[in-house]
Amino acid sequence: MNKFDTQLLRYAPDVVFITEADGRMVFINDNAAKVLGYSEAELLSMTVLDISPADWRAVYAERLSRVTEIGVRELMEIRLISKTGQKIPMELNLVKMPNGLLYGACRDISERKQAQKSLHQLTYYDALTQLPNRLALLGALKQNLLSTVSNLRFGALLVIDLDHFKSFNAAIGDALLQQVAQRLCAMQRSNQSVACLGGDVFVVTLAPFSNEPSIAAELADLSAHEISRALKQPFLINEQELRVSASIGIALFSGDKESPDELLKQAKSATDAAKKAGRDTIKFYNPALQSKLAARHDLEQQLRIAIEQQQFLLYYQVQVDSQARAVGAEVLLRWQHPQRGMISPVEFIPLSEETGLILPLGLWVLEQACAQLKTWQKSAQLRDLVLAVNVSTKQLQTANFVAQVQKILLNTGAKASQLKLELTESAVLENIEDSISKMRALQLLGIRFSLDDFGTGHSSLQYLKRLPLDQIKIDQSFVRDIATDPNDAVIVKTIISMSDALGLNVIAEGVETEAQRDFLEAHGCHVFQGYWFGKPLALEAFIATLAALK
């Protein structure tokens, strides 16, 4: 390259460098030194990799080798790092010269990249709230729908329309929308995304999270109620408190039927239905789901009232030994609704677990059972009976559970030795070390423990031998067919043998026939509970039947 050529390159408007095959610079022009902030001497002591981002050096080295070995021309976007640490986007034109050196001309494309970024922002984001707009939402929904097809899960789309938004003037309305966007984003979980359709309409997408539509519906409904409550909290705009509500529509999606546009139409249709229903309401696009969830919400409200008004009763199901003598009873909760009559535990116990209402309910049951034990201590017929009370997972997990039980025993004067707490495997395994600690503390008071529903969960000798148990309860699902099903017979015999080896008593529930009772007795189970001996009964009827067992 002659002197004239290098003079032309020296004053070229681009960043120009000539390197050896390993990237060591042998020539740089004035603009290179100016743009990168290094002196000519500094740059000539460096390679192009020295002014490249660390995570891209391997890629750049591979491109240099390719041009050197094959002689192809490379046109690519790169980043060069200035002396101040600034990453400068460049478009590189790299060619191999006849003398074997590499010639590179770089053009600063910062303005172009900024323009592209601005265009992307304008295209995919709402200008006021900076949230993804309709176009971005539809693109994300398409990906969500595709993922539901592959993993067979359900997601949900929530369309949120602020009520009476048009009553605000433009300035206040804009400020309100910005704060609403911020509040929704603050509530955002890992499986959620927030978008704005423009105006006062927002969208929250719950990514596919359940393969059961009923569970997906309940969780979507829960999210909608959380959003509704959050938006009702006052907004402070221009030192003035504003309160708003929202109408929310929900559409579930599973990917095999809906398009993004159709799904959005469904959710908006549900929102319209919510507005027509009086606003500040949540509606599902699927009327059947809406009806089911409405019934669930109604039952939850009635359950809260029932706890306040103590609409519950305790029933007792006798437990007998091999001579058919009553040795105790299991306490069972019943709900006597003033209008609907007796409501099955199958309806309200799972709901109380989900809502946390099992905590006050469980405490009430324990208090009543202990009070009953105290009363029975005055009767020669009843004073030796042991009452078994079910304890839920949430109760056992409560930090002050041991203290609560101690207080109840103290207040009622009940004998701890006559109280038996029934725990399920799932309750104990939730936090086994904490469970063992609490059980041992209560066992020191004299309380007994029975492991309920044994064999239906994740039974393991590893943890079973560590638990301070007194009894194993054979689940009725195994008892039902022990006289006819060899598999159930083997399972029951194994449970009895294992309990005996561990020094634990064993009781079988769900005993409904003489054949079941005889099988259990023959194989070492000598305590029974079930309809063959007595149904769950109210207190007076229960006491009356005890005489017949004597």
Buried (B, 14 or more C-beta within 10 A) or exposed (E): EEEEEEEEBBEEEBBBBBBBBEBBBEBBBBBBBEBBEBEBEBBBEBBBBBBBBEEEBEEBBEBBEBBBEEEEEBEEEBBBBEEEEEEBBBBBBBBBEEEEBBBBBBEBBEEEEEEEEEEEEEEBBBEBBBBBBBEBBBEBBBEBBEBBEEEEBBBBBBBBBBBEBEEBEEEBBBBBBBBBBBBBBEBEEEEBBBBBBEBBBBBBBBBBBBEEBEEBBBBBBEBBEEBBEBBEEEBEBEEEEBEBBBBBBBBBBBBEEBEBEEBBBBBBBBBBBBBEEEBBBBBBBBEEBBEBBBEBEEBBEBBBEBBEEEBBBBBBBBBBEEEBEBBBBBBBBBBBBEEEEEBEBEBBBEBBBBBEBBBEBBBBBBBBBBBBBBBBBEEEEBEBBBBBBBBBBBBBBBEEBBEBBBEBBEEBEBBBEBBBBBBBBBBBBBBBEBBBEBBEBBBEEEBBBBBBBBBBBEBEEEBBEEBBBBBBBBBBBBBBBBBEEEEBBEBBBEBBEBBBEBEBBBBBBBBBBEEBBEBBEEBBBBBBBBEBBBEBBEEEEBBEBBEEEE
